[in-house]
Amino acid sequence: MRAESSRCCASRSWILVSLAAILCGAARAEEKTPDALPMAPGPFRPTMESLKQYKYPAWFRDAKLALYAHWGPQCVPMMGDWYARNMYIQGHPQYKHHLENYGHPSTSGYKDIIPLWKAEKWDPDRLMALYKRAGARYFVSMGCHHDNFCLWNSKLHKWNAVNMGPKRDVVGEWQRAAKKYGLPFGVSEHLGASFNWFQVSHKADKTGPLAGVPYDGANPLFEDLYHFPGDPQDKAWYTANRRFQRIWYDRVKELVDAYQPDLLFTDGPVPFNNEVGLSLIAHYYNADAARHGGNVNVVYNCKQPSEGRWVEDIERGGREAINPEPWQSDTSVADWFYDKNWKYRKARWILRRLVEVVSKNGSMLLNIVQRPDGSLDAEVEQILEEMARWTAVHGEAIYGTRPWLIYGEGPAKNIHGAFKEDVAYTAADIRFTTKDDTLYAIALDWPANDQIVVHSLAIPAGKITGVSLLGYAGKLDWRQTSAGLVVKVPVQKVCEYTCALKIHGVDLKPAH
């Protein structure tokens, strides 16, 4: 009886706190957000038409491969992505893990995970050297995930990595390392979705001994982390609440103004589908133009078709055909945050996907999963080593290239869209890239019969004058026939993953 009485008292206490928070939040939600958003002056205005002035910088078009640190406090439990949200969903495996290892989320919530993220073995200089050697031509740091925890030295938000957790400017240190190794530097912001994403922290168990006792997100003392209570009907990826939208604008503007990143990645379409999101893009472009004599040298990246306004990103996916504008595919060697149960992708898979994406005018943003202490698993270090060996030989067919008239040939069929990246490639699947007067034909496996036939280069595709094999110093036997370019390759494999031909010719056009 005493336990039941205690539970009821706790429940009544939390209900009163929660009710007060809701009333307070509702009152604040009615406050009018100033319409004027501070923006750098310049040619770009917050309209879709104005943003069409944008021109893609050469550095991005040439880079093709970036490595990404999707890293933060949510890696502490080593249970994968979206932990800060799922730990508040009764019955979810991450909720169960939290209950068993940290306590009930009414008292031991995500706020109590943050101090456990120490990053005690994180060495950004060493990692950046590895990443550049592995083939990265730009680098992206997490800025703020949906957990509303900033990895930069924010003056607007106390829940940041300088004040708490590792007590280090994660964004700043990554940026210094990237600059040291000559890599353009980007940051990702996932804050736009946070306001609705984190509302589950205000709820409570529906069953069990603590049913009805609000989680710690309902406590007004932690409102600056978990957000104030939103409209229960506001459930979309992006909130309709104008006050939330202004918080997003001010925080992301602080990030781009303080660090001036070469790339800003948004995890979603243009935030809020209104002038708030468009104003941030215009401000970002204008501020950079002012620093570069009127030329915009930065990239804004989001998950929305661009028509030339920004770089579209497709999460864990790709395209059926060549895209007229440069685009990006973001993917990971495993889950987005460290998951001790997740199996890593193989270097073979990563490098084939890179060739696939580049052949269609894209770039790959590859997340390298870090442990909570900032180190890499030995398997990840091995993946980076394999990538380094491959790019040292095959990089000329990737970096600085452009698509050919067709992306490739072969039986593998790629479906346009997100979360469609698992394709079974064979040596018959060939992808093309070009640079200057050179055509590269890259088979996505080593041919079993020591022969490649490139059907797209059959007579009358133009006159081929020379064929060589990347990574092989000897001469090749080849002939151009009505069936295709037939090339005899060495019995000894040059590469376990691909077979890349370097082709010179006159007036080369696809025969089919």
C-alpha positions as CSV (number, residue, x, y, z in Angstrom):
1,M,0.0,0.0,0.0
2,R,2.8,2.4,0.9
3,A,4.4,1.7,-2.6
4,E,1.1,2.4,-4.3
5,S,0.6,5.5,-2.3
6,S,4.1,6.7,-3.1
7,R,3.4,6.1,-6.8
8,C,0.2,8.0,-6.7
9,C,1.8,10.9,-4.9
10,A,4.6,11.0,-7.5
11,S,2.0,10.8,-10.3
12,R,0.0,13.7,-8.9
13,S,3.1,15.7,-8.4
14,W,4.3,15.2,-12.0
15,I,0.8,15.8,-13.3
16,L,0.8,19.2,-11.7
17,V,4.2,20.0,-13.0
18,S,3.2,18.8,-16.5
19,L,0.0,20.8,-16.4
20,A,1.8,23.9,-15.5
21,A,4.3,23.3,-18.3
22,I,1.6,22.9,-20.8
23,L,-0.2,26.0,-19.7
24,C,3.0,28.0,-19.7
25,G,4.1,26.6,-23.1
26,A,0.7,27.4,-24.6
27,A,0.9,30.9,-23.4
28,R,4.4,31.3,-24.9
29,A,3.3,29.7,-28.1
30,E,0.8,32.5,-28.5
31,E,3.6,35.1,-28.4
32,K,4.2,36.6,-31.8
33,T,7.5,35.8,-33.3
34,P,9.0,38.9,-35.1
35,D,8.5,38.6,-38.8
36,A,11.9,40.2,-39.7
37,L,14.6,37.6,-39.8
38,P,18.2,39.0,-39.7
39,M,19.9,38.3,-43.0
40,A,23.1,39.3,-44.7
41,P,22.5,41.7,-47.6
42,G,23.2,40.5,-51.0
43,P,21.6,39.2,-54.3
44,F,19.7,36.3,-52.8
45,R,16.3,36.7,-51.4
46,P,14.2,34.1,-49.5
47,T,12.2,33.0,-52.6
48,M,12.5,29.9,-54.7
49,E,13.0,32.1,-57.8
50,S,15.8,34.2,-56.3
51,L,17.7,31.0,-55.2
52,K,17.9,29.9,-58.8
53,Q,20.9,32.3,-59.2
54,Y,23.0,29.8,-57.4
55,K,26.0,28.3,-59.2
56,Y,27.6,25.0,-58.0
57,P,31.2,25.6,-56.9
58,A,33.9,23.7,-58.7
59,W,35.3,22.2,-55.4
60,F,32.1,20.4,-54.8
61,R,31.7,19.1,-58.3
62,D,35.2,17.7,-58.3
63,A,35.2,16.3,-54.7
64,K,32.9,13.2,-55.1
65,L,33.6,11.7,-51.7
66,A,33.1,13.0,-48.2
67,L,33.4,11.3,-44.8
68,Y,31.0,12.2,-42.1
69,A,31.1,12.2,-38.3
70,H,27.4,11.5,-37.3
71,W,28.5,11.5,-33.6
72,G,27.2,12.8,-30.3
73,P,25.7,11.8,-26.9
74,Q,23.3,9.3,-28.5
75,C,26.2,6.9,-29.1
76,V,26.7,6.4,-25.4
77,P,24.3,3.5,-25.0
78,M,25.8,1.9,-28.2
79,M,22.2,1.1,-29.3
80,G,22.0,3.0,-32.6
81,D,20.1,5.9,-34.1
82,W,17.3,7.9,-32.5
83,Y,18.0,6.8,-29.0
84,A,17.1,10.1,-27.4
85,R,13.5,9.7,-28.8
86,N,13.0,5.9,-28.7
87,M,14.0,5.7,-25.0
88,Y,10.7,7.5,-24.3
89,I,8.6,5.0,-26.2
90,Q,7.4,2.2,-23.9
91,G,8.1,-1.2,-25.4
92,H,10.8,0.0,-27.8
93,P,14.1,-2.0,-27.5
94,Q,15.9,1.3,-26.7
95,Y,13.3,2.0,-23.9
96,K,13.9,-1.4,-22.5
97,H,17.7,-0.9,-22.7
98,H,17.4,2.4,-20.9
99,L,15.2,1.0,-18.2
100,E,17.6,-1.9,-17.5
101,N,20.9,0.2,-17.7
102,Y,20.0,3.7,-16.6
103,G,16.7,3.8,-14.9
104,H,13.2,4.9,-15.6
105,P,12.9,7.9,-18.0
106,S,10.7,9.8,-15.6
107,T,13.8,10.5,-13.5
108,S,16.8,9.1,-15.5
109,G,16.3,10.6,-18.9
110,Y,18.3,11.7,-21.9
111,K,19.7,14.6,-19.9
112,D,21.5,12.0,-17.8
113,I,23.0,10.4,-20.8
114,I,24.7,13.6,-22.0
115,P,27.3,13.8,-19.1
116,L,28.4,10.2,-19.9
117,W,29.6,11.2,-23.3
118,K,33.3,12.0,-22.6
119,A,35.0,11.5,-26.0
120,E,38.2,10.7,-24.1
121,K,39.9,9.0,-27.0
122,W,38.8,11.4,-29.7
123,D,41.8,12.6,-31.8
124,P,40.4,14.6,-34.7
125,D,43.9,15.2,-36.2
126,R,44.6,11.5,-36.4
127,L,41.2,10.7,-37.8
128,M,41.3,13.5,-40.4
129,A,44.6,12.2,-41.6
130,L,43.1,8.7,-42.0
131,Y,40.0,10.1,-43.8
132,K,42.0,12.1,-46.3
133,R,44.2,9.1,-47.0
134,A,41.0,7.0,-47.5
135,G,39.9,9.3,-50.2
136,A,37.8,12.0,-48.6
137,R,37.8,15.3,-50.5
138,Y,35.5,17.1,-48.0
139,F,34.5,16.4,-44.4
140,V,31.2,16.9,-42.6
141,S,30.7,17.1,-38.8
142,M,27.5,16.7,-37.0
143,G,26.3,20.2,-35.7
144,C,23.1,19.3,-33.8
145,H,21.0,16.2,-34.1
146,H,17.3,15.9,-33.3
147,D,18.3,15.6,-29.6
148,N,18.8,19.4,-29.4
149,F,22.4,19.1,-28.2
150,C,24.8,21.4,-30.0
151,L,28.3,20.2,-30.8
152,W,29.6,23.8,-31.1
153,N,30.3,26.6,-28.6
154,S,26.8,28.0,-28.7
155,K,26.0,31.3,-26.9
156,L,22.3,30.7,-27.5
157,H,21.9,27.2,-26.0
158,K,23.5,25.9,-22.8
159,W,23.1,22.3,-23.9
160,N,26.3,22.1,-25.9
161,A,29.5,20.1,-26.0
162,V,31.6,22.9,-24.6
163,N,29.5,23.2,-21.5
164,M,28.7,19.5,-21.0
165,G,29.9,16.0,-21.9
166,P,33.3,16.2,-23.5
167,K,33.6,19.9,-22.8
168,R,35.2,20.4,-26.2
169,D,34.2,22.4,-29.3
170,V,33.5,19.4,-31.5
171,V,32.6,21.4,-34.6
172,G,35.6,23.7,-34.1
173,E,38.1,21.0,-33.6
174,W,36.9,19.0,-36.6
175,Q,37.1,22.2,-38.6
176,R,40.7,22.9,-37.6
177,A,41.7,19.4,-38.5
178,A,39.9,19.6,-41.9
179,K,41.7,22.8,-42.7
180,K,45.0,21.4,-41.7
181,Y,44.6,18.6,-44.2
182,G,43.2,20.8,-46.9
183,L,39.6,19.5,-46.9
184,P,36.5,21.7,-47.3
185,F,34.5,21.5,-44.1
186,G,30.8,21.0,-43.7
187,V,28.3,20.7,-40.8
188,S,24.9,18.9,-40.6
189,E,21.9,20.3,-38.8
190,H,19.0,18.1,-37.8
191,L,17.4,20.7,-35.5
192,G,14.4,21.5,-37.6
193,A,12.7,18.2,-36.9
194,S,13.7,18.2,-33.2
195,F,10.7,20.2,-32.0
196,N,8.1,17.5,-32.8
197,W,10.5,14.6,-32.6
198,F,11.3,15.2,-29.0
199,Q,7.7,15.7,-27.8
200,V,7.5,12.0,-26.8
201,S,9.8,13.0,-23.8
202,H,6.8,14.8,-22.4
203,K,4.6,11.7,-22.2
204,A,4.4,8.8,-19.8
205,D,4.1,5.0,-19.6
206,K,0.7,3.8,-20.4
207,T,1.0,0.6,-18.4
208,G,3.0,-0.7,-15.4
209,P,3.9,0.7,-12.0
210,L,4.7,4.2,-13.3
211,A,1.8,4.5,-15.7
212,G,0.8,8.1,-15.9
213,V,4.0,9.5,-14.3
214,P,5.4,12.0,-16.9
215,Y,8.9,11.5,-18.3
216,D,11.5,14.0,-17.4
217,G,10.9,16.0,-20.6
218,A,7.7,17.3,-19.0
219,N,9.7,18.9,-16.2
220,P,9.9,22.7,-16.9
221,L,13.4,22.7,-15.4
222,F,14.7,20.9,-18.6
223,E,12.5,22.6,-21.1
224,D,15.5,24.2,-22.8
225,L,16.6,20.6,-23.8
226,Y,13.3,18.9,-24.4
227,H,11.5,22.0,-25.8
228,F,8.3,23.4,-24.4
229,P,5.1,21.4,-25.0
230,G,3.9,21.7,-28.5
231,D,0.4,21.3,-30.1
232,P,-0.6,17.6,-29.9
233,Q,-1.9,17.9,-33.5
234,D,1.5,19.2,-34.8
235,K,3.0,15.9,-35.8
236,A,4.7,16.5,-39.1
237,W,8.5,16.3,-39.6
238,Y,8.7,20.0,-39.3
239,T,6.7,22.0,-36.8
240,A,4.2,24.7,-37.7
241,N,5.0,26.6,-34.5
242,R,6.5,29.9,-35.5
243,R,8.3,30.3,-32.2
244,F,10.0,27.0,-32.7
245,Q,10.9,28.0,-36.2
246,R,12.6,31.2,-35.0
247,I,14.6,29.2,-32.4
248,W,15.8,27.1,-35.3
249,Y,16.7,30.1,-37.4
250,D,18.7,31.8,-34.7
251,R,20.6,28.7,-33.7
252,V,21.5,27.6,-37.2
253,K,22.4,31.2,-38.2
254,E,24.7,31.3,-35.2
255,L,26.4,28.1,-36.4
256,V,27.0,29.3,-40.0
257,D,28.1,32.8,-38.9
258,A,30.6,31.5,-36.2
259,Y,32.2,28.7,-38.3
260,Q,31.5,29.8,-41.9
261,P,31.3,26.1,-43.1
262,D,31.8,25.3,-46.8
263,L,28.8,23.1,-46.7
264,L,25.6,23.1,-44.6
265,F,23.5,19.9,-44.6
266,T,19.9,19.8,-43.5
267,D,18.3,16.5,-42.5
268,G,15.1,17.0,-44.4
269,P,13.6,19.2,-47.1
270,V,13.9,23.0,-46.8
271,P,12.9,23.6,-43.2
272,F,9.3,24.5,-42.6
273,N,8.6,24.9,-46.3
274,N,8.4,28.7,-45.8
275,E,10.4,31.9,-45.7
276,V,12.1,30.9,-42.5
277,G,14.1,28.1,-44.2
278,L,14.5,30.0,-47.4
279,S,15.8,33.0,-45.4
280,L,18.6,30.9,-43.8
281,I,19.7,29.7,-47.3
282,A,19.7,33.2,-48.7
283,H,21.6,34.5,-45.6
284,Y,24.2,31.7,-46.0
285,Y,24.7,32.4,-49.7
286,N,24.8,36.2,-49.2
287,A,27.3,36.0,-46.3
288,D,29.6,33.8,-48.3
289,A,29.4,36.0,-51.4
290,A,30.4,39.0,-49.3
291,R,33.6,37.1,-48.3
292,H,34.4,36.0,-51.9
293,G,33.9,39.1,-54.0
294,G,30.4,38.3,-55.0
295,N,31.0,34.6,-55.7
296,V,29.2,31.9,-53.7
297,N,31.6,29.1,-52.8
298,V,29.4,27.2,-50.3
299,V,27.0,24.4,-50.7
300,Y,23.6,24.1,-49.1
301,N,22.4,20.5,-49.0
302,C,18.9,19.2,-48.2
303,K,16.5,16.4,-49.1
304,Q,14.4,18.2,-51.7
305,P,14.7,18.5,-55.5
306,S,16.8,21.5,-56.2
307,E,16.4,22.7,-59.8
308,G,19.8,24.4,-59.3
309,R,19.0,26.1,-56.0
310,W,21.1,23.8,-53.7
311,V,22.4,20.2,-53.7
312,E,19.8,17.6,-53.3
313,D,20.6,14.7,-50.9
314,I,19.2,11.2,-51.1
315,E,19.6,9.2,-47.9
316,R,20.8,5.7,-48.4
317,G,19.7,5.8,-52.0
318,G,20.3,6.9,-55.6
319,R,19.0,7.6,-59.0
320,E,18.0,5.7,-62.1
321,A,19.8,8.0,-64.5
322,I,22.2,10.9,-64.7
323,N,20.9,14.0,-62.8
324,P,21.5,17.3,-64.6
325,E,22.5,19.0,-61.3
326,P,25.1,17.7,-58.9
327,W,23.5,15.7,-56.0
328,Q,24.6,13.7,-53.0
329,S,23.9,10.3,-51.5
330,D,24.4,10.1,-47.7
331,T,25.0,6.7,-46.3
332,S,26.9,4.9,-43.5
333,V,29.2,2.1,-42.8
334,A,26.7,0.9,-40.2
335,D,23.8,2.6,-38.3
336,W,24.0,6.4,-38.0
337,F,25.0,6.3,-34.4
338,Y,27.2,3.5,-32.9
339,D,25.3,0.3,-32.5
340,K,27.2,-2.6,-30.9
341,N,24.9,-5.1,-32.7
342,W,25.2,-3.6,-36.2
343,K,27.3,-5.3,-38.9
344,Y,29.5,-3.1,-40.9
345,R,29.3,-2.6,-44.7
346,K,32.3,-4.0,-46.6
347,A,34.7,-1.8,-48.5
348,R,33.6,-3.7,-51.7
349,W,30.0,-2.4,-51.2
350,I,31.1,1.1,-50.4
351,L,33.4,1.5,-53.4
352,R,30.9,0.1,-55.8
353,R,28.3,2.5,-54.5
354,L,30.7,5.3,-54.9
355,V,31.3,4.5,-58.6
356,E,27.5,4.1,-59.1
357,V,26.8,7.5,-57.6
358,V,29.6,9.4,-59.4
359,S,28.5,8.0,-62.8
360,K,25.2,9.7,-62.3
361,N,26.7,13.2,-61.3
362,G,26.6,12.5,-57.6
363,S,28.8,12.6,-54.6
364,M,28.9,10.2,-51.6
365,L,28.7,11.4,-48.0
366,L,29.8,8.3,-46.0
367,N,29.4,8.2,-42.2
368,I,32.3,6.7,-40.3
369,V,30.8,5.4,-37.1
370,Q,32.7,6.3,-33.9
371,R,32.5,4.7,-30.5
372,P,31.4,6.9,-27.6
373,D,35.0,7.6,-26.7
374,G,35.7,8.9,-30.2
375,S,37.8,5.9,-31.4
376,L,37.1,3.6,-34.3
377,D,36.6,-0.1,-34.2
378,A,39.4,-2.1,-35.8
379,E,37.0,-3.2,-38.5
380,V,36.3,0.4,-39.5
381,E,40.0,1.2,-39.6
382,Q,40.4,-1.8,-42.0
383,I,37.6,-0.4,-44.2
384,L,39.4,2.9,-44.4
385,E,42.7,1.2,-45.3
386,E,41.0,-0.7,-48.1
387,M,39.4,2.5,-49.4
388,A,42.9,4.2,-49.3
389,R,44.4,1.5,-51.4
390,W,41.6,1.6,-53.9
391,T,41.4,5.4,-54.3
392,A,45.2,5.6,-54.7
393,V,44.9,3.6,-57.9
394,H,41.4,4.5,-59.1
395,G,40.9,8.0,-57.8
396,E,41.6,9.5,-61.3
397,A,38.4,7.8,-62.5
398,I,36.5,9.5,-59.7
399,Y,37.8,12.9,-58.6
400,G,37.3,15.8,-61.0
401,T,35.2,13.7,-63.4
402,R,31.9,14.3,-65.0
403,P,29.2,11.9,-66.3
404,W,29.5,10.6,-69.8
405,L,26.5,10.6,-72.2
406,I,25.1,7.6,-70.5
407,Y,25.9,6.4,-66.9
408,G,26.6,2.8,-67.8
409,E,25.3,-0.6,-68.9
410,G,24.6,-4.0,-67.4
411,P,21.8,-6.0,-65.7
412,A,21.7,-4.2,-62.3
413,K,18.7,-1.9,-62.0
414,N,18.8,1.0,-59.6
415,I,15.6,2.4,-58.3
416,H,15.3,6.2,-57.7
417,G,14.8,7.2,-54.1
418,A,15.9,7.0,-50.5
419,F,16.7,3.7,-48.7
420,K,17.2,1.8,-52.0
421,E,20.9,1.2,-52.1
422,D,21.3,-2.5,-51.9
423,V,21.9,-3.6,-55.5
424,A,23.6,-6.8,-56.7
425,Y,26.4,-5.7,-59.0
426,T,28.4,-8.0,-61.3
427,A,31.3,-7.5,-63.7
428,A,28.8,-7.0,-66.5
429,D,27.7,-3.8,-64.7
430,I,29.9,-1.0,-66.1
431,R,29.8,2.6,-65.1
432,F,31.3,5.5,-67.1
433,T,33.0,8.8,-66.0
434,T,34.9,11.3,-68.1
435,K,37.7,13.8,-67.6
436,D,39.2,16.0,-70.3
437,D,39.6,13.6,-73.3
438,T,39.5,10.4,-71.3
439,L,36.7,8.0,-70.8
440,Y,36.7,5.6,-67.9
441,A,34.7,2.4,-68.0
442,I,34.5,0.8,-64.5
443,A,33.3,-2.8,-64.2
444,L,31.8,-3.3,-60.7
445,D,33.6,-6.6,-60.2
446,W,36.6,-8.4,-61.7
447,P,35.5,-10.5,-64.7
448,A,35.5,-14.2,-64.1
449,N,36.7,-15.1,-67.6
450,D,39.5,-12.4,-67.7
451,Q,37.6,-10.4,-70.4
452,I,35.5,-7.3,-70.4
453,V,33.1,-6.5,-73.1
454,V,31.8,-2.9,-73.1
455,H,28.8,-3.1,-75.4
456,S,28.2,0.7,-75.4
457,L,31.5,1.1,-77.3
458,A,30.7,-1.2,-80.1
459,I,31.3,0.0,-83.7
460,P,30.1,2.7,-84.6
461,A,30.6,4.3,-81.2
462,G,33.6,6.2,-82.5
463,K,37.2,5.3,-83.0
464,I,39.1,4.0,-79.9
465,T,42.8,4.8,-80.0
466,G,44.0,3.4,-76.7
467,V,43.0,1.3,-73.7
468,S,44.8,0.7,-70.4
469,L,43.9,-0.7,-67.1
470,L,44.2,1.3,-63.9
471,G,46.7,-0.3,-61.6
472,Y,48.3,-2.3,-64.3
473,A,51.5,-1.3,-66.1
474,G,51.4,-3.8,-68.9
475,K,49.8,-3.6,-72.4
476,L,46.4,-4.9,-73.0
477,D,45.0,-6.9,-75.9
478,W,41.8,-5.2,-77.0
479,R,39.7,-4.8,-80.1
480,Q,36.6,-2.8,-81.1
481,T,34.0,-4.9,-82.7
482,S,30.3,-4.7,-83.6
483,A,29.5,-6.4,-80.3
484,G,31.5,-4.0,-78.2
485,L,35.0,-3.1,-76.9
486,V,36.5,-6.4,-76.0
487,V,39.4,-6.2,-73.6
488,K,41.6,-9.1,-72.3
489,V,42.5,-8.3,-68.6
490,P,45.3,-9.9,-66.6
491,V,44.6,-13.3,-64.9
492,Q,46.1,-11.9,-61.7
493,K,43.5,-9.5,-60.3
494,V,44.5,-5.9,-60.0
495,C,41.6,-5.2,-57.7
496,E,39.0,-7.3,-55.8
497,Y,36.2,-4.9,-56.2
498,T,36.3,-3.2,-59.7
499,C,38.1,-3.4,-63.0
500,A,38.6,0.1,-64.4
501,L,39.5,0.8,-68.1
502,K,41.1,4.1,-69.2
503,I,40.0,4.7,-72.8
504,H,41.1,7.3,-75.4
505,G,39.4,7.8,-78.7
506,V,37.8,10.1,-81.3
507,D,34.2,11.2,-81.2
508,L,33.2,8.5,-78.7
509,K,29.4,8.2,-78.3
510,P,27.3,5.3,-77.1
511,A,26.5,2.8,-79.8
512,H,23.2,1.8,-78.2
